[in-house]
Amino acid sequence: MSDDTDLARLRSELRAWLAENAPRGWRAVSNHAAFAEAQRGWFLKLLEGGYAIPHWPAPWPGGGRTLAEQRVIYEELARADTPRLLLSFVSTYHAAATLMECASDAQRARYLPAILKGEFWCQGFSEPGAGSDLAALKCKAVRETRSGGDVYVVSGQKIWSTMAQYADRCLLLVRTASDGPKQAGITFLLMDMKARGVTVRPIEQIQGDEEFCEIFLDEVEVPVADRVGEEGAGWAVAQATLASERGLTLMELSYRMRGALWRVSDLIQAQGKAEDVAVLRAFGALIGRVDSACALADRYLDRRMAGEERVGDASLVKLTYSRVLREYARLGVSIGGLAEQLRAPITFGDLNTGNWMADYMNSYAWTIAGGSDEVQRNIIAERMLEMPREPKGWVA
Ligand SMILES: Cc1cc2nc3c(=O)[nH]c(=O)nc-3n(C[C@H](O)[C@H](O)[C@H](O)COP(=O)(O)OP(=O)(O)OC[C@H]3O[C@@H](n4cnc5c(N)ncnc54)[C@H](O)[C@@H]3O)c2cc1C
């Protein structure tokens, strides 16, 4: 299905399905258990409808969709004001891409069906001393034979792990060697979050949410069978995870933002500003910026699928998305004024809390997540435009 008529049919079928099935009142959820339950329920409902994993290949249920079809799906899901799958995006994007590209047949056979039963995953990459410089990670894994068989014994700490308090499994980067180049000593493991020695501590945020966690690992035994790729080859495997984060995830987010433009037009109406030329001009400019973010994400994915990706392409998409998202939320804050900022409750984090001020604050997270804006600018300047490298440090 790819031409305009087929896409129009998909759009109208999905609209009809959403009219029947879209969850209502989901922002009213006020405790963690209900939030997780609602997220799992919506994921399984979308799966049943054939709209949960359009980016997976056929014959997975609802998989094998073209990029054009995926865009229609993301836009319509946002247009119908449905919640983003916050607890499933690591499993259905990052984990699935990693498993499909780099895992063994046995790992794929075990873990992909589990994801479709509603298993949640988290990503354990960052550490207190390893974020932008991810290869500096220290979480240590030593291979041993114990009563349970061949295992890696893992000790260390991870941080900023999104929604890890709900996760069943973790994409974990560990250090198995310290001599030689930093990247060469990294290994990629799939860790059971219920394993002995795993402690998850949610980080309380200033706005009351607990979107991220610290994960403490104390001699956690991870079976060698749950290693993806060879020992020491984890850096290359992590590139598959990160490519998904910077590619398909950003396309989904860009199209969701386009699908959610109705929130701004509704707000303009509600505030009686439909004839305010300055407001309309700002809205028109925003629409253009959102369209350009979508076009950039499209071009990136087309290039990537044609094997023509250039260094820095993903950074341009990420940088543009984070900037336009901020403009989107800031326009809502400025049109809505104080009354609007105080109207809606702040709920469990999303780009789309129903509260413009919360959305604006959350938009700043995207200047850091998946690689900070400064780091993306360095990649574009130094590696894409071949400008002089920045000094590595100041010498007194
Ligand atoms: C919403 C969100 C979700 C996240 N989810 C996860 C997750 O699920 N799993 C996970 O593992 N991690 C996650 N992270 C962590 C994220 O990957 C890191 O925060 C990010 O890589 C930055 O690392 P850092 O926080 O250690 O900051 P640092 O690397 O210490 O950077 C601090 C500041 O210095 C700047 N800086 C650093 N190096 C340079 C340089 N060379 N040149 C110029 N400026 C520089 C940065 O831009 C930043 O402003 C998440 C973060 C956010 C915000």
The ligand as an ORCA input file, in Angstrom:
! r2SCAN-3c Opt
* xyz 0 1
  C      14.642     12.438     28.675
  C      15.899     11.614     28.804
  C      15.821     10.251     28.708
  C      16.976      9.477     28.844
  N      16.853      8.126     28.826
  C      17.942      7.358     28.972
  C      17.817      5.943     29.015
  O      16.715      5.386     28.945
  N      18.929      5.211     29.172
  C      20.174      5.770     29.263
  O      21.149      5.034     29.352
  N      20.331      7.129     29.282
  C      19.235      7.922     29.147
  N      19.371      9.303     29.175
  C      20.695      9.886     29.414
  C      21.281     10.624     28.223
  O      21.719      9.736     27.225
  C      22.432     11.487     28.754
  O      21.868     12.407     29.666
  C      23.139     12.234     27.664
  O      23.873     11.348     26.872
  C      24.085     13.310     28.254
  O      24.941     12.756     29.184
  P      25.113     13.366     30.658
  O      23.756     13.583     31.247
  O      26.076     12.510     31.392
  O      25.737     14.798     30.444
  P      27.283     15.137     30.155
  O      27.819     14.228     29.105
  O      28.035     15.185     31.460
  O      27.164     16.600     29.579
  C      26.948     17.737     30.428
  C      26.939     18.963     29.543
  O      28.190     19.092     28.860
  C      27.978     19.166     27.441
  N      29.062     18.434     26.764
  C      29.495     17.183     27.027
  N      30.478     16.852     26.171
  C      30.647     17.910     25.347
  C      31.524     18.198     24.247
  N      32.411     17.300     23.811
  N      31.421     19.399     23.647
  C      30.509     20.322     24.050
  N      29.652     20.120     25.096
  C      29.741     18.942     25.729
  C      26.647     18.517     27.195
  O      26.045     19.001     26.020
  C      25.869     18.920     28.441
  O      25.329     20.202     28.256
  C      18.238     10.097     29.058
  C      18.316     11.491     29.175
  C      17.155     12.239     29.053
  C      17.270     13.728     29.204
*
